[in-house]
Amino acid sequence: QVQFKESGGGLVQPGGSLRLSCEVSGIIFRNYNMAWYRQAPGKQRELVARILFSYSTNYVDSVKGRFTISRDNAENTMYLQMNSLKPEDTAVYSCNVDQRSHSLQPWGQGTQVTVSS
């Protein structure tokens, strides 16, 4: 059974930073392309960043230069470093396998990120 456990969200002022973590169990993590997703109120879930098993990364245009995705295969954990946060980054952030490569797995609870002054 695949499980994703997200953490690290919170309330931050515009321009601030947060580091999200995603602990993964139930799959051979190092073999999977992974991704962070977010869903803002009233909007569809969007893929924010992906990291391949080769460690290659790419990002949605709105976060390029501000967010950095990384992974630690030894710890079965993925991270999202978010800098220069904007109010429009407010959303529930969730991790899952990369939908471009794999079938999505059951979602975890996600972690709320709120950017507000």
C-alpha positions, 0 to 999 in steps of 0.5 A: 500500500502506497502512502505519502506523508507531507509536512512542513506547511504553514503560514508565511508572509509574502517573500518568505520561505518554507521547506516541504517534506514528503515521506513515501512508503509502499513503493521502490521510491528510487525507481519512480519519477515523483512530483509535487502538486498543489490545489488552491481553493476553487481550482483544479490540482496542478503539478508544480514540480517533478523530479525524475529517478535520474534527478532531472527536474522541471517546474511549472512556469509560475514557480521557476526560479523560486521553488526547488525540488529534491529527493533523498532515495536513501530516506525515501523522501522528497522535498520542495524548497519554496522561496520568495513566496507569493499569495498566489502560492497559497494551496494544499500541497501534496506529493505523488508519483509523476502523472506523466510517467505513472498512474497516480496513487491514493493521495495523502492529506497534503500540507496547507501553505498560506502566504499572507501578510 
